[in-house]
Amino acid sequence: MAKTTKTPTALAASGLTIIDIDPTTIGVDDQVRADATPDDDLVASVKRFGVLQPPTVYWDADREKHIVVIGHRRVGASIAAKLPTIQVLVRDAEEAKGALRLEQQLVENERREQLTPADVARGYKDMEMFGLRPEDIAAAVAERPERVTAALKATKSTKASEAMVKGIDFEQAAIIADFDDHPDIQKRLADVAINNPGNFAYKAQEAQADAAAAVKVAELEEQLRIDGCPLIQTVRWNDSYWNGDGKTVPNGQGRALDRMGINRRDHTSCPGHAAIIHNASSSNYAAIVYVCTDYHGNGHDQEPGLTAEQLAQQEERARQQEEARKKQEAYDANATARREWLRGFITGRLNQTAGIFDLIADAVVGAAEVDQVQPVEPTTLSTAVFILTGEKHTYSYSDTPLADMLADGRVTALRALVAIALAACDEYATRPGQARGYAPHLVAKYFDHLKSWGYTFSDLDTEIHGEAVAGVAEIEGVDVDEEDDSEAAA
């Protein structure tokens, strides 16, 4: 016999009711999923903790019983665990039947034909409209809840939905949806997902940095607007020695106030008072530089002007510095994406993974190769912690999270050792040109291990691996080009 319990206000407002009911009295529809039988682990959990998430049912007047819509396995487990009653969520019969039909249609379509991610996501969206939560949908179609959540998020974005039509995965589409407020960045990221998916993870890291930079620049622009200060130019590089934009202000006519030793508050009445924003590609370094658009005409002659050649050299140096900084940012983003993959990899059965102990040996030999006095540096330990936990941490001798994780059993000795070995190898693949000049044997072997474990190289990974191979060839006195020619001839 069912007994109505106090229903939370939010549910009651939606026409839903929670009741206590004997699970053996709950019926099922004719078509029940093949995977609806509860396993031993679920039965044991229900026996110990009860049913933590109420199944969804509706009242069938013809059969005079409640029929389960979502949660067949939980009902079965509660019967197997001999629970006298469980709580269930009672929905309107027509709504519940509609949701069940959608579930069955979606599952059958997936079995019968290859649906695009967009088709599946729309099916999830329709099920959500019947009041089903992501975890309910996930249970109904045997999918992970986080993937259902990602799919639902992506359906709210036009660009992400377009990407799913072209076959982009839910989770990548959800990341694309994060950039709805930055359409240019979003388009670039969607193009990468479609045309060069191996680069997606690190390009997503770059996109987050670009979006943060765009937000910072917008804040600086708003600050200048409020102050009533004209914005002359926005440049991506460091231009603290600004001398003009070559358009509205001829090169050599302008000057940064700091360069002339002038306080901006003392300059606001000058007709040439203005500003630029430099380092616009970085949220950490973007800043306002206050300038005078005609320092000579406004009487600020305090230093000789630069020649045209000197101005060109100065601008070229600034551009080269910006190019180097952007290259390093790309390497940083790529390393973060690679280490995110490693975090998933390291949760597997390491002692059964081919090459794991070779990797550890390679890391030890690699440390000796570059004459490290201390085989495990604090930066390596910080990277190991990130690989294990995803948390960025600055390691110090007074703060040792990896040792703490070992002490309290959060990580096994083998897993910690593999994380350290991975980190030691990865540290030599984080700066342009580093793989060729430092421990190239180690980096080449490391990337060979990654590839054998199923890691997909990005363009930068391919570049790094190529540099390492070239470095090995140099050490061994092999001309890589000649070797390639001989292989081609063979």
Helices and strands as residue ranges (DSSP letters): E 3-4, H 9-13, E 17-21, G 23-25, H 40-49, E 56-60, E 65-70, H 72-80, E 86-90, H 93-112, H 117-129, H 134-141, H 145-155, H 158-165, H 170-177, H 183-195, G 197-199, H 200-227, E 231-234, E 255-256, H 257-260, G 264-266, E 273-278, E 287-292, H 308-345, G 350-352, H 356-369, H 378-389, H 401-407, H 413-426, G 427-429, H 434-437, H 440-452, H 459-475, H 480-489
